[in-house]
Amino acid sequence: MYDQVTLGLNVDPFILSALKEDISSEDVSTNSVMPNPQAGEVDLICKQDGIICGLQVFERTFTLLDAGTKVELFVKDGDEVKAGQLMAKVYGDIRVLLCGERTALNYLQRMSGIATYTNQVAKLLEGTGIKLLDTRKTSPNNRIFEKYAVRVGGGNNHRYNLSDGVLLKDNHIGAAGGVKQAIAMAKAYAPFVRKIEVEVENLEMVKDAVEAGADIIMLDNMTTEQLKEAIDYIDKRAEIEVSGNVTKENIERIKGLGVDYVSSGALTHSAPIMDISLKNLHAV
């Protein structure tokens, strides 16, 4: 869904906003030491092992500041990289390299961290047939970057935003007056091609969801025993998603239960950044 072409068509406004956040009027430090144009180059160095992601965004950050900036890449998104590895060289006006450094690295470090963490979790599910999904628990205005990083890391995207699908959560159910009522109202309102997913927290809600004809039932924050009981009751009458504080430390308990999907907000909200630096800046 979010390949490099899609990413490239949509990211400029966000990158420009980030650059304006960092350079409200001028880069005082750079202008102090580099008052005139000067061609230079700098190395992009990986400082820890991981999955690299966001190189296109990294490059675009510099070319939006100056179209003449050139980035020579030695790796591509999705590659495994090692600490100390030279991943790219950036050529251009030293003033541009200094001004764009932090913003470009912020994107690259964040996206690579998400891709790396997602890859670690995805490997734990290899061979199970369970699809690993992200959530909408993303940092504001960075969703397109973070969901792309999940895919690069080997995960899958759940809905992109509220317009993208029907997911009836606890407060929707409360507003409608119950599981059955919420599903009936969603079926009456949503286009027939939309699947109806409902979040449930106990067996009674599971039974209501099955009876009302939910397409996907999300089992939220259940114990392992509750999961087994719910999955046995559903008995393939709906697709099953497991959610609720799922991390790489506890995902093992979900394997072998017979679920279709597992969603984890941790992929985007708890992934540590990957340590990456621009080093060895010099004039050429």
Protein Blocks (a to p, Z undefined) as FASTA:
>chain_A
ZZfklmmmmmmmmmmmmmmmmmmmbcfklmmmmmbgcddddddddfbdcddehklmmmmm
mmmmomkbccddfbdehiacdehiafbdcdddfklmmmmmmmmmmmmmmmmmmmmmmmmm
mmmmgonlpacdddfbdcehilmmmmmmmmmnopacddfblmloccddfklmmmnopakl
mmmmmmmmmcfkbccddddfbfklmmmmmmnopabdcdehiafklmmmmmmmnnopaccd
deejiafklmmmmgonlpabdcdfklmmmpccdddddehiacZZ
